[in-house]
Amino acid sequence: MADIINLRQARKAKARADQTRQAEINRVKFGRTKAERKAEALEEERKARMIDDAHRDGQNIKTD
C-alpha cells in the first residue's frame, strides 16, 4: 500500500531543496575566499590613502 502524502507540503519541500541547491551553486560560482575579500579591502584602503595624500594642505577639501 502506498503512503499518503500532502502534495502541498511535498511541493514546498521540493522548492526549498531546489533553492538550497541553487544557493550552493551560486556560492561556488560567485563567492570569494576570505583572502580575496581581505586583499580587495586592503587595495581599496591603499587607493583611498593615495588620493588623500595627493591633496595639498590648505585647500578646501570636500568630505562627505
PyMOL Python script that loads the backbone (N, CA, C, O; Angstrom):
from pymol import cmd

cmd.read_pdbstr("""\
ATOM      1  N   MET A   1       0.831  -1.161   0.000  1.00  0.00           N
ATOM      2  CA  MET A   1       0.000   0.000   0.000  1.00  0.00           C
ATOM      3  C   MET A   1       0.891   1.246   0.000  1.00  0.00           C
ATOM      4  O   MET A   1       1.920   1.269   0.676  1.00  0.00           O
ATOM      5  N   ALA A   2       0.514   2.249  -0.732  1.00  0.00           N
ATOM      6  CA  ALA A   2       1.306   3.468  -0.871  1.00  0.00           C
ATOM      7  C   ALA A   2       1.046   4.412   0.301  1.00  0.00           C
ATOM      8  O   ALA A   2      -0.044   4.444   0.871  1.00  0.00           O
ATOM      9  N   ASP A   3       2.077   5.174   0.640  1.00  0.00           N
ATOM     10  CA  ASP A   3       1.930   6.169   1.702  1.00  0.00           C
ATOM     11  C   ASP A   3       1.170   7.375   1.166  1.00  0.00           C
ATOM     12  O   ASP A   3       1.326   7.768   0.010  1.00  0.00           O
ATOM     13  N   ILE A   4       0.360   7.941   2.020  1.00  0.00           N
ATOM     14  CA  ILE A   4      -0.382   9.140   1.653  1.00  0.00           C
ATOM     15  C   ILE A   4       0.502  10.344   1.980  1.00  0.00           C
ATOM     16  O   ILE A   4       1.036  10.463   3.083  1.00  0.00           O
ATOM     17  N   ILE A   5       0.642  11.231   0.993  1.00  0.00           N
ATOM     18  CA  ILE A   5       1.455  12.424   1.209  1.00  0.00           C
ATOM     19  C   ILE A   5       0.625  13.663   0.903  1.00  0.00           C
ATOM     20  O   ILE A   5      -0.304  13.627   0.096  1.00  0.00           O
ATOM     21  N   ASN A   6       0.972  14.731   1.549  1.00  0.00           N
ATOM     22  CA  ASN A   6       0.323  16.002   1.296  1.00  0.00           C
ATOM     23  C   ASN A   6       1.084  16.660   0.149  1.00  0.00           C
ATOM     24  O   ASN A   6       2.259  16.997   0.301  1.00  0.00           O
ATOM     25  N   LEU A   7       0.435  16.845  -0.986  1.00  0.00           N
ATOM     26  CA  LEU A   7       1.106  17.371  -2.171  1.00  0.00           C
ATOM     27  C   LEU A   7       1.604  18.802  -1.965  1.00  0.00           C
ATOM     28  O   LEU A   7       2.651  19.172  -2.497  1.00  0.00           O
ATOM     29  N   ARG A   8       0.881  19.593  -1.215  1.00  0.00           N
ATOM     30  CA  ARG A   8       1.307  20.972  -0.957  1.00  0.00           C
ATOM     31  C   ARG A   8       2.622  20.973  -0.175  1.00  0.00           C
ATOM     32  O   ARG A   8       3.544  21.718  -0.508  1.00  0.00           O
ATOM     33  N   GLN A   9       2.705  20.146   0.853  1.00  0.00           N
ATOM     34  CA  GLN A   9       3.933  20.072   1.641  1.00  0.00           C
ATOM     35  C   GLN A   9       5.085  19.508   0.817  1.00  0.00           C
ATOM     36  O   GLN A   9       6.222  19.962   0.943  1.00  0.00           O
ATOM     37  N   ALA A  10       4.795  18.530  -0.018  1.00  0.00           N
ATOM     38  CA  ALA A  10       5.835  17.940  -0.858  1.00  0.00           C
ATOM     39  C   ALA A  10       6.353  18.966  -1.862  1.00  0.00           C
ATOM     40  O   ALA A  10       7.556  19.036  -2.115  1.00  0.00           O
ATOM     41  N   ARG A  11       5.457  19.756  -2.429  1.00  0.00           N
ATOM     42  CA  ARG A  11       5.849  20.786  -3.395  1.00  0.00           C
ATOM     43  C   ARG A  11       6.723  21.849  -2.727  1.00  0.00           C
ATOM     44  O   ARG A  11       7.724  22.282  -3.299  1.00  0.00           O
ATOM     45  N   LYS A  12       6.345  22.268  -1.518  1.00  0.00           N
ATOM     46  CA  LYS A  12       7.129  23.270  -0.799  1.00  0.00           C
ATOM     47  C   LYS A  12       8.496  22.712  -0.399  1.00  0.00           C
ATOM     48  O   LYS A  12       9.499  23.422  -0.467  1.00  0.00           O
ATOM     49  N   ALA A  13       8.537  21.467   0.011  1.00  0.00           N
ATOM     50  CA  ALA A  13       9.812  20.847   0.387  1.00  0.00           C
ATOM     51  C   ALA A  13      10.732  20.754  -0.820  1.00  0.00           C
ATOM     52  O   ALA A  13      11.935  20.988  -0.705  1.00  0.00           O
ATOM     53  N   LYS A  14      10.173  20.416  -1.973  1.00  0.00           N
ATOM     54  CA  LYS A  14      10.976  20.335  -3.196  1.00  0.00           C
ATOM     55  C   LYS A  14      11.492  21.716  -3.581  1.00  0.00           C
ATOM     56  O   LYS A  14      12.642  21.850  -3.998  1.00  0.00           O
ATOM     57  N   ALA A  15      10.655  22.747  -3.447  1.00  0.00           N
ATOM     58  CA  ALA A  15      11.072  24.114  -3.776  1.00  0.00           C
ATOM     59  C   ALA A  15      12.198  24.572  -2.849  1.00  0.00           C
ATOM     60  O   ALA A  15      13.153  25.205  -3.298  1.00  0.00           O
ATOM     61  N   ARG A  16      12.089  24.251  -1.551  1.00  0.00           N
ATOM     62  CA  ARG A  16      13.157  24.616  -0.609  1.00  0.00           C
ATOM     63  C   ARG A  16      14.456  23.907  -0.962  1.00  0.00           C
ATOM     64  O   ARG A  16      15.529  24.509  -0.909  1.00  0.00           O
ATOM     65  N   ALA A  17      14.364  22.636  -1.320  1.00  0.00           N
ATOM     66  CA  ALA A  17      15.560  21.877  -1.693  1.00  0.00           C
ATOM     67  C   ALA A  17      16.193  22.458  -2.952  1.00  0.00           C
ATOM     68  O   ALA A  17      17.417  22.559  -3.044  1.00  0.00           O
ATOM     69  N   ASP A  18      15.364  22.841  -3.922  1.00  0.00           N
ATOM     70  CA  ASP A  18      15.882  23.450  -5.154  1.00  0.00           C
ATOM     71  C   ASP A  18      16.575  24.777  -4.861  1.00  0.00           C
ATOM     72  O   ASP A  18      17.634  25.058  -5.422  1.00  0.00           O
ATOM     73  N   GLN A  19      15.989  25.592  -3.988  1.00  0.00           N
ATOM     74  CA  GLN A  19      16.597  26.876  -3.637  1.00  0.00           C
ATOM     75  C   GLN A  19      17.926  26.670  -2.918  1.00  0.00           C
ATOM     76  O   GLN A  19      18.886  27.401  -3.162  1.00  0.00           O
ATOM     77  N   THR A  20      17.984  25.690  -2.043  1.00  0.00           N
ATOM     78  CA  THR A  20      19.226  25.394  -1.331  1.00  0.00           C
ATOM     79  C   THR A  20      20.303  24.942  -2.298  1.00  0.00           C
ATOM     80  O   THR A  20      21.455  25.362  -2.193  1.00  0.00           O
ATOM     81  N   ARG A  21      19.936  24.091  -3.233  1.00  0.00           N
ATOM     82  CA  ARG A  21      20.888  23.594  -4.232  1.00  0.00           C
ATOM     83  C   ARG A  21      21.396  24.745  -5.099  1.00  0.00           C
ATOM     84  O   ARG A  21      22.589  24.821  -5.391  1.00  0.00           O
ATOM     85  N   GLN A  22      20.496  25.640  -5.513  1.00  0.00           N
ATOM     86  CA  GLN A  22      20.892  26.785  -6.335  1.00  0.00           C
ATOM     87  C   GLN A  22      21.795  27.729  -5.546  1.00  0.00           C
ATOM     88  O   GLN A  22      22.737  28.293  -6.103  1.00  0.00           O
ATOM     89  N   ALA A  23      21.517  27.903  -4.257  1.00  0.00           N
ATOM     90  CA  ALA A  23      22.355  28.764  -3.418  1.00  0.00           C
ATOM     91  C   ALA A  23      23.768  28.200  -3.311  1.00  0.00           C
ATOM     92  O   ALA A  23      24.740  28.954  -3.346  1.00  0.00           O
ATOM     93  N   GLU A  24      23.889  26.887  -3.181  1.00  0.00           N
ATOM     94  CA  GLU A  24      25.210  26.264  -3.117  1.00  0.00           C
ATOM     95  C   GLU A  24      25.972  26.475  -4.419  1.00  0.00           C
ATOM     96  O   GLU A  24      27.170  26.758  -4.402  1.00  0.00           O
ATOM     97  N   ILE A  25      25.285  26.338  -5.538  1.00  0.00           N
ATOM     98  CA  ILE A  25      25.919  26.546  -6.845  1.00  0.00           C
ATOM     99  C   ILE A  25      26.391  27.992  -6.968  1.00  0.00           C
ATOM    100  O   ILE A  25      27.504  28.244  -7.429  1.00  0.00           O
ATOM    101  N   ASN A  26      25.549  28.944  -6.556  1.00  0.00           N
ATOM    102  CA  ASN A  26      25.906  30.361  -6.636  1.00  0.00           C
ATOM    103  C   ASN A  26      27.075  30.703  -5.718  1.00  0.00           C
ATOM    104  O   ASN A  26      27.925  31.518  -6.078  1.00  0.00           O
ATOM    105  N   ARG A  27      27.128  30.085  -4.528  1.00  0.00           N
ATOM    106  CA  ARG A  27      28.243  30.350  -3.619  1.00  0.00           C
ATOM    107  C   ARG A  27      29.557  29.922  -4.249  1.00  0.00           C
ATOM    108  O   ARG A  27      30.567  30.614  -4.113  1.00  0.00           O
ATOM    109  N   VAL A  28      29.552  28.800  -4.929  1.00  0.00           N
ATOM    110  CA  VAL A  28      30.770  28.331  -5.594  1.00  0.00           C
ATOM    111  C   VAL A  28      31.093  29.214  -6.790  1.00  0.00           C
ATOM    112  O   VAL A  28      32.253  29.553  -7.024  1.00  0.00           O
ATOM    113  N   LYS A  29      30.069  29.583  -7.543  1.00  0.00           N
ATOM    114  CA  LYS A  29      30.270  30.328  -8.784  1.00  0.00           C
ATOM    115  C   LYS A  29      30.682  31.774  -8.533  1.00  0.00           C
ATOM    116  O   LYS A  29      31.576  32.283  -9.208  1.00  0.00           O
ATOM    117  N   PHE A  30      30.046  32.445  -7.573  1.00  0.00           N
ATOM    118  CA  PHE A  30      30.254  33.872  -7.375  1.00  0.00           C
ATOM    119  C   PHE A  30      30.964  34.218  -6.072  1.00  0.00           C
ATOM    120  O   PHE A  30      31.386  35.359  -5.887  1.00  0.00           O
ATOM    121  N   GLY A  31      31.098  33.276  -5.189  1.00  0.00           N
ATOM    122  CA  GLY A  31      31.688  33.550  -3.885  1.00  0.00           C
ATOM    123  C   GLY A  31      33.175  33.830  -3.974  1.00  0.00           C
ATOM    124  O   GLY A  31      33.850  33.428  -4.921  1.00  0.00           O
ATOM    125  N   ARG A  32      33.666  34.529  -2.966  1.00  0.00           N
ATOM    126  CA  ARG A  32      35.088  34.835  -2.903  1.00  0.00           C
ATOM    127  C   ARG A  32      35.626  34.317  -1.581  1.00  0.00           C
ATOM    128  O   ARG A  32      34.904  34.247  -0.586  1.00  0.00           O
ATOM    129  N   THR A  33      36.895  33.957  -1.581  1.00  0.00           N
ATOM    130  CA  THR A  33      37.502  33.474  -0.356  1.00  0.00           C
ATOM    131  C   THR A  33      37.763  34.646   0.579  1.00  0.00           C
ATOM    132  O   THR A  33      37.725  35.807   0.174  1.00  0.00           O
ATOM    133  N   LYS A  34      38.027  34.320   1.827  1.00  0.00           N
ATOM    134  CA  LYS A  34      38.308  35.358   2.810  1.00  0.00           C
ATOM    135  C   LYS A  34      39.554  36.141   2.409  1.00  0.00           C
ATOM    136  O   LYS A  34      39.608  37.358   2.590  1.00  0.00           O
ATOM    137  N   ALA A  35      40.547  35.454   1.869  1.00  0.00           N
ATOM    138  CA  ALA A  35      41.780  36.117   1.435  1.00  0.00           C
ATOM    139  C   ALA A  35      41.502  37.102   0.301  1.00  0.00           C
ATOM    140  O   ALA A  35      42.078  38.189   0.272  1.00  0.00           O
ATOM    141  N   GLU A  36      40.626  36.729  -0.633  1.00  0.00           N
ATOM    142  CA  GLU A  36      40.282  37.631  -1.736  1.00  0.00           C
ATOM    143  C   GLU A  36      39.571  38.879  -1.228  1.00  0.00           C
ATOM    144  O   GLU A  36      39.869  39.988  -1.672  1.00  0.00           O
ATOM    145  N   ARG A  37      38.629  38.703  -0.296  1.00  0.00           N
ATOM    146  CA  ARG A  37      37.916  39.852   0.269  1.00  0.00           C
ATOM    147  C   ARG A  37      38.879  40.772   1.015  1.00  0.00           C
ATOM    148  O   ARG A  37      38.792  41.994   0.898  1.00  0.00           O
ATOM    149  N   LYS A  38      39.795  40.185   1.780  1.00  0.00           N
ATOM    150  CA  LYS A  38      40.759  40.982   2.534  1.00  0.00           C
ATOM    151  C   LYS A  38      41.694  41.732   1.595  1.00  0.00           C
ATOM    152  O   LYS A  38      42.000  42.902   1.827  1.00  0.00           O
ATOM    153  N   ALA A  39      42.152  41.065   0.533  1.00  0.00           N
ATOM    154  CA  ALA A  39      43.048  41.714  -0.429  1.00  0.00           C
ATOM    155  C   ALA A  39      42.351  42.890  -1.101  1.00  0.00           C
ATOM    156  O   ALA A  39      42.960  43.941  -1.295  1.00  0.00           O
ATOM    157  N   GLU A  40      41.089  42.723  -1.455  1.00  0.00           N
ATOM    158  CA  GLU A  40      40.348  43.814  -2.087  1.00  0.00           C
ATOM    159  C   GLU A  40      40.158  44.985  -1.119  1.00  0.00           C
ATOM    160  O   GLU A  40      40.277  46.144  -1.516  1.00  0.00           O
ATOM    161  N   ALA A  41      39.865  44.686   0.137  1.00  0.00           N
ATOM    162  CA  ALA A  41      39.692  45.748   1.129  1.00  0.00           C
ATOM    163  C   ALA A  41      40.999  46.514   1.323  1.00  0.00           C
ATOM    164  O   ALA A  41      40.987  47.740   1.431  1.00  0.00           O
ATOM    165  N   LEU A  42      42.108  45.812   1.367  1.00  0.00           N
ATOM    166  CA  LEU A  42      43.406  46.472   1.512  1.00  0.00           C
ATOM    167  C   LEU A  42      43.719  47.339   0.302  1.00  0.00           C
ATOM    168  O   LEU A  42      44.263  48.434   0.443  1.00  0.00           O
ATOM    169  N   GLU A  43      43.379  46.859  -0.877  1.00  0.00           N
ATOM    170  CA  GLU A  43      43.614  47.627  -2.103  1.00  0.00           C
ATOM    171  C   GLU A  43      42.772  48.903  -2.110  1.00  0.00           C
ATOM    172  O   GLU A  43      43.267  49.967  -2.481  1.00  0.00           O
ATOM    173  N   GLU A  44      41.507  48.807  -1.704  1.00  0.00           N
ATOM    174  CA  GLU A  44      40.641  49.984  -1.636  1.00  0.00           C
ATOM    175  C   GLU A  44      41.180  50.988  -0.623  1.00  0.00           C
ATOM    176  O   GLU A  44      41.166  52.194  -0.870  1.00  0.00           O
ATOM    177  N   GLU A  45      41.651  50.494   0.510  1.00  0.00           N
ATOM    178  CA  GLU A  45      42.213  51.374   1.530  1.00  0.00           C
ATOM    179  C   GLU A  45      43.471  52.069   1.006  1.00  0.00           C
ATOM    180  O   GLU A  45      43.676  53.256   1.262  1.00  0.00           O
ATOM    181  N   ARG A  46      44.300  51.344   0.282  1.00  0.00           N
ATOM    182  CA  ARG A  46      45.521  51.909  -0.289  1.00  0.00           C
ATOM    183  C   ARG A  46      45.182  53.010  -1.292  1.00  0.00           C
ATOM    184  O   ARG A  46      45.810  54.069  -1.295  1.00  0.00           O
ATOM    185  N   LYS A  47      44.187  52.754  -2.142  1.00  0.00           N
ATOM    186  CA  LYS A  47      43.768  53.757  -3.126  1.00  0.00           C
ATOM    187  C   LYS A  47      43.242  55.016  -2.435  1.00  0.00           C
ATOM    188  O   LYS A  47      43.566  56.130  -2.847  1.00  0.00           O
ATOM    189  N   ALA A  48      42.445  54.848  -1.404  1.00  0.00           N
ATOM    190  CA  ALA A  48      41.893  55.991  -0.673  1.00  0.00           C
ATOM    191  C   ALA A  48      43.019  56.796  -0.021  1.00  0.00           C
ATOM    192  O   ALA A  48      42.985  58.027  -0.024  1.00  0.00           O
ATOM    193  N   ARG A  49      44.006  56.110   0.533  1.00  0.00           N
ATOM    194  CA  ARG A  49      45.138  56.798   1.143  1.00  0.00           C
ATOM    195  C   ARG A  49      45.934  57.580   0.107  1.00  0.00           C
ATOM    196  O   ARG A  49      46.372  58.698   0.379  1.00  0.00           O
ATOM    197  N   MET A  50      46.126  57.004  -1.082  1.00  0.00           N
ATOM    198  CA  MET A  50      46.857  57.690  -2.145  1.00  0.00           C
ATOM    199  C   MET A  50      46.135  58.975  -2.547  1.00  0.00           C
ATOM    200  O   MET A  50      46.772  60.008  -2.754  1.00  0.00           O
ATOM    201  N   ILE A  51      44.825  58.913  -2.655  1.00  0.00           N
ATOM    202  CA  ILE A  51      44.040  60.092  -3.022  1.00  0.00           C
ATOM    203  C   ILE A  51      44.137  61.143  -1.923  1.00  0.00           C
ATOM    204  O   ILE A  51      44.322  62.327  -2.207  1.00  0.00           O
ATOM    205  N   ASP A  52      44.013  60.714  -0.669  1.00  0.00           N
ATOM    206  CA  ASP A  52      44.105  61.657   0.446  1.00  0.00           C
ATOM    207  C   ASP A  52      45.493  62.283   0.526  1.00  0.00           C
ATOM    208  O   ASP A  52      45.614  63.471   0.827  1.00  0.00           O
ATOM    209  N   ASP A  53      46.524  61.518   0.265  1.00  0.00           N
ATOM    210  CA  ASP A  53      47.890  62.037   0.316  1.00  0.00           C
ATOM    211  C   ASP A  53      48.173  63.005  -0.821  1.00  0.00           C
ATOM    212  O   ASP A  53      49.074  63.836  -0.708  1.00  0.00           O
ATOM    213  N   ALA A  54      47.434  62.917  -1.903  1.00  0.00           N
ATOM    214  CA  ALA A  54      47.671  63.769  -3.059  1.00  0.00           C
ATOM    215  C   ALA A  54      47.122  65.183  -2.864  1.00  0.00           C
ATOM    216  O   ALA A  54      47.494  66.093  -3.604  1.00  0.00           O
ATOM    217  N   HIS A  55      46.242  65.378  -1.879  1.00  0.00           N
ATOM    218  CA  HIS A  55      45.676  66.704  -1.619  1.00  0.00           C
ATOM    219  C   HIS A  55      46.738  67.620  -1.020  1.00  0.00           C
ATOM    220  O   HIS A  55      47.569  67.195  -0.217  1.00  0.00           O
ATOM    221  N   ARG A  56      46.692  68.856  -1.418  1.00  0.00           N
ATOM    222  CA  ARG A  56      47.592  69.852  -0.849  1.00  0.00           C
ATOM    223  C   ARG A  56      46.981  70.399   0.433  1.00  0.00           C
ATOM    224  O   ARG A  56      45.760  70.490   0.566  1.00  0.00           O
ATOM    225  N   ASP A  57      47.824  70.751   1.349  1.00  0.00           N
ATOM    226  CA  ASP A  57      47.333  71.335   2.599  1.00  0.00           C
ATOM    227  C   ASP A  57      46.804  72.737   2.339  1.00  0.00           C
ATOM    228  O   ASP A  57      47.346  73.464   1.508  1.00  0.00           O
ATOM    229  N   GLY A  58      45.752  73.116   3.045  1.00  0.00           N
ATOM    230  CA  GLY A  58      45.205  74.451   2.926  1.00  0.00           C
ATOM    231  C   GLY A  58      44.121  74.579   1.878  1.00  0.00           C
ATOM    232  O   GLY A  58      43.444  75.607   1.838  1.00  0.00           O
ATOM    233  N   GLN A  59      43.927  73.593   1.035  1.00  0.00           N
ATOM    234  CA  GLN A  59      42.863  73.666   0.037  1.00  0.00           C
ATOM    235  C   GLN A  59      41.560  73.224   0.674  1.00  0.00           C
ATOM    236  O   GLN A  59      41.540  72.478   1.653  1.00  0.00           O
ATOM    237  N   ASN A  60      40.476  73.705   0.093  1.00  0.00           N
ATOM    238  CA  ASN A  60      39.166  73.275   0.562  1.00  0.00           C
ATOM    239  C   ASN A  60      38.912  71.871   0.049  1.00  0.00           C
ATOM    240  O   ASN A  60      38.774  71.651  -1.154  1.00  0.00           O
ATOM    241  N   ILE A  61      38.853  70.942   0.958  1.00  0.00           N
ATOM    242  CA  ILE A  61      38.624  69.547   0.592  1.00  0.00           C
ATOM    243  C   ILE A  61      37.221  69.175   1.047  1.00  0.00           C
ATOM    244  O   ILE A  61      36.871  69.330   2.217  1.00  0.00           O
ATOM    245  N   LYS A  62      36.434  68.688   0.118  1.00  0.00           N
ATOM    246  CA  LYS A  62      35.081  68.257   0.453  1.00  0.00           C
ATOM    247  C   LYS A  62      35.164  66.866   1.061  1.00  0.00           C
ATOM    248  O   LYS A  62      35.781  65.965   0.493  1.00  0.00           O
ATOM    249  N   THR A  63      34.547  66.700   2.201  1.00  0.00           N
ATOM    250  CA  THR A  63      34.443  65.384   2.809  1.00  0.00           C
ATOM    251  C   THR A  63      32.981  65.096   3.028  1.00  0.00           C
ATOM    252  O   THR A  63      32.250  65.919   3.580  1.00  0.00           O
ATOM    253  N   ASP A  64      32.562  63.949   2.605  1.00  0.00           N
ATOM    254  CA  ASP A  64      31.146  63.574   2.748  1.00  0.00           C
ATOM    255  C   ASP A  64      30.974  62.680   3.930  1.00  0.00           C
ATOM    256  O   ASP A  64      29.858  62.252   4.224  1.00  0.00           O
TER     257      ASP A  64
END
""", "prot")
cmd.dss("prot")
cmd.show_as("cartoon", "prot")
cmd.util.cbc("prot")
cmd.orient("prot")
